[in-house]
Amino acid sequence: QVQPVESGGGLVQAGGSLRLSCTVSSGAFSTRGMGWFRRAPGKERVFVAGISRTGTTNYADFVKGRCSISRDNALNTVYLQMNSLEPEDTAVYYCAATKLFTAVYEYWGQGTQVTVSS
């Protein structure tokens, strides 16, 4: 069973930083792409950042220059470092893992709340 589990959310003031972590319980982590998504109140879930199994990264325009995604295959963990946080970044952040050797996100975590106060 491939189960991503997020941690690291919380309350932070505008301009602050947070680092989210996501550990995948099993399932050939190094062969999967990993991504972060978020759902703000009343909005659809949207892509934030992704990292392929080879380490290629991509970001949504609204976080470029403020976020960095990385992975540690030895720990089955992916990270999202978020800097210069804004109230608009308030959302539930979800971690997702792809099917083996694909870019299709198949497995989702339960989410972690990030709240940015002004």
C-alpha positions in Angstrom: 0.0 0.0 0.0 1.5 3.3 -1.1 0.4 5.9 1.4 1.9 9.5 1.5 1.8 11.1 4.9 2.3 14.9 5.1 3.6 16.9 8.1 4.9 20.3 8.8 1.9 22.5 8.3 0.9 25.2 10.7 0.3 28.8 11.4 2.8 31.3 10.2 2.9 35.1 9.7 3.1 36.7 6.3 6.7 36.7 5.1 7.6 33.6 7.1 8.6 30.2 6.0 7.5 26.6 6.4 8.9 23.3 5.3 6.4 20.5 4.5 7.5 16.9 4.5 5.8 13.9 3.0 6.9 10.4 3.7 5.6 7.5 1.6 5.2 4.3 3.5 6.2 1.8 0.8 6.2 1.1 -2.9 9.4 1.8 -4.8 9.6 5.5 -3.9 12.6 6.2 -6.1 10.7 5.2 -9.2 7.8 7.6 -8.6 7.3 11.2 -9.4 6.1 13.2 -6.4 4.1 16.4 -6.2 2.5 18.9 -3.9 -1.0 20.3 -4.5 -3.1 22.7 -2.5 -6.8 23.5 -2.0 -7.7 26.9 -0.7 -11.0 27.5 0.9 -13.8 27.5 -1.7 -11.4 26.7 -4.5 -10.3 23.7 -6.6 -7.2 21.7 -5.8 -4.3 23.0 -7.8 -0.8 21.9 -8.6 2.0 23.6 -6.6 5.3 21.8 -7.4 6.5 18.4 -8.7 9.7 16.4 -8.8 10.3 13.5 -11.2 12.0 10.3 -10.2 15.2 11.7 -11.9 15.0 15.0 -9.9 13.5 17.3 -12.5 11.4 19.9 -10.9 8.5 22.1 -12.0 6.5 24.8 -10.3 3.2 26.6 -10.6 3.8 30.2 -11.6 2.3 31.5 -8.3 5.1 29.9 -6.3 8.1 30.3 -8.6 11.0 31.9 -6.7 9.3 31.2 -3.4 9.2 27.5 -3.1 11.6 24.6 -3.6 10.8 20.9 -3.9 13.3 18.2 -3.1 13.4 14.6 -2.4 15.5 12.1 -0.3 15.1 8.7 -1.7 16.9 7.1 1.2 14.2 8.4 3.5 11.2 8.0 1.1 10.5 11.6 1.7 9.8 14.7 -0.4 10.0 18.2 0.9 8.4 21.5 0.0 10.3 24.6 1.3 8.0 27.6 1.2 9.4 31.1 1.8 7.9 34.6 1.7 4.5 33.2 2.5 1.4 35.2 1.8 -2.1 35.0 3.2 -3.1 33.7 -0.3 -1.0 30.7 0.4 -3.4 29.6 3.1 -4.7 26.1 2.0 -4.6 22.4 2.7 -1.5 21.1 1.1 -1.6 17.6 -0.3 1.3 15.3 -1.3 0.8 12.8 -4.1 2.8 10.0 -5.7 2.6 8.8 -9.2 2.1 5.4 -10.6 5.4 3.6 -11.2 7.4 5.1 -14.0 4.6 7.5 -15.0 3.6 11.1 -14.4 0.1 10.1 -13.4 -0.6 11.0 -9.7 -2.3 8.0 -8.2 -1.8 8.1 -4.4 -2.7 11.0 -2.2 -2.1 12.0 1.4 -4.7 13.4 3.8 -3.3 16.9 3.6 -1.7 19.3 6.1 -3.2 22.8 6.8 -1.1 25.8 6.2 -2.4 29.1 7.5 -0.7 32.4 6.8 -1.8 35.4 8.8 -1.5 39.0 7.7 
